[in-house]
Amino acid sequence: MLNGALIGCGFFAQNQLRAWAEAGDAGIVALCDRDAARLAATAARFGIARTYDDAAEMLARERPDFVDIATTVASHVPLVTLAARAGVPVICQKPFTETLPEAAELVETCRRAGVKLMVHENFRWQAPIRAVRRVLDEGEIGQPFWARIAFRSAYDVYAGQPYLAEGSRFIIQDLGIHLLDVARFLFGEVTTLAARTQRANPRISGEDVATMMLGHAAGVTTVVDCSYASAQERELFPQSLIEIDGARGTLRLGADYELVVHADGATRRETVAPDEARWGPAPWHGIQHSVFDIQEHFIACLRGGREPETSGADNLRTLALVEAAYLSAQRGGAPVDPAALVAAARDEAGG
């Protein structure tokens, strides 16, 4: 049994704790949060007796096998650095850092310390998206050449996470980052990215609509679009919809996780909905199930000495897409090379 510690008892940490409670060979034995009331409520909810308001004290006293950092982005640099110095493997919430050089520096810090570092980039672990990847890997629709990954909703995300309405950056950094990572997962690295952003809701500070066009090294063109201002007849939150055109046919991941594959003149349909876990009802089960799967992957990597699929080093390339999107939008939609941003960040970090 691997014993973990979790830092941060906010909104999304509750999903992580539910998933850890389901794990068979790992669990959370200690919690840390500076909000005493939130810490006490979370500890009682999950039956965790050992609680702290200081992360350094917790790591020193508990000496955990791993730490799950479930805080907001501004605290990630000091907390990941603290864990690395303590020699504790880290799984860290996304977005990993506020800037690419900070991320590159943390990756280098963990490398030097010999500490495994994984970013909690969980959308690619959703069951429907893994099913799409399997179809591509099996070559059923041939070589892809065009795709669209969309998440359009009017769901009130601000009720549970009011800070989302306050920052100058919103939908690309909070939601678009997931879709950009899915694009990398499905089609490989991106060589050029162009973006346009909009703010449809006047009561928030950042952008709530973004449309991005990605050119992949493999030759695929992907449109990634996301919105929290799109009221529809039927609210599909939190489903992502995917369309892919290939040399032999097409793939469509539609509403209610219906996967339609049309290839060589034949069509097949299947439902690729995630299982409804004991700790999460629909519609949240799709996200919560992916949390369980990514945590299982992290533990398997710790036990097997493998590099996580969404390691800190890998996540640099996803963060570069986020930075490229904001930079392109500032430049009126001019294309940006994400790889150049990663190289510059590594140079600045000295890695």
Buried (B, 14 or more C-beta within 10 A) or exposed (E): EBBBBBBBBBBBBBBBBBBBBBBEEBBBBBBBBBEEEBBBBBBEEBEBEBBBEEBBEBBEEBEBBBBBBBBBBEBBBEBBBBBBEBEBBBBBBBBBBBBBBBBBBBBBBBBEBEBBBBBBBBBBBBBBBBBBBEBBEEEBBBEBBBBBBBBBBBBEBBEEBEEBBEBEBBBBBBBBBBBBBBBBBBBEBBBBBBBBBBBEBEEBBBBBBBBBBBBBEEEBBBBBBBBBBBEEEEEBBBBBBBBBBBEEBBBBBBEEBBBBBBBEEEEEEEEBBBEBBEBBEEBBBBBBBBBBBBBBBBBEBBEEEEBBBBBBBBBBBBBBBBBBBBBBBEEEBEBBBBBEBBEBBBEBBEB
